[in-house]
């Protein structure tokens, strides 16, 4: 298995918005995103930090996005 490329929180948020997710609320530096079908996740926005590979994998699992779709959307945006 190859390593997932890291991404900024803004980049991950853009991918989620492309897929129909909405930002529903924010508490501190954490933004909560929800999809009309019930999927949801949280993205931490910490200044100057990218999302780690483990966190990216967790977000993909929460949102039921495949790694292939993530890689395709990452280059598309």
Buried (B, 14 or more C-beta within 10 A) or exposed (E): EEEBEBBBBEBBBBBBEEBEBEEEEEEEEEBBBBBEEEBBBBBEBEEEEBBEEEBBBBBBEEBEBEEEBBEEBBEEE
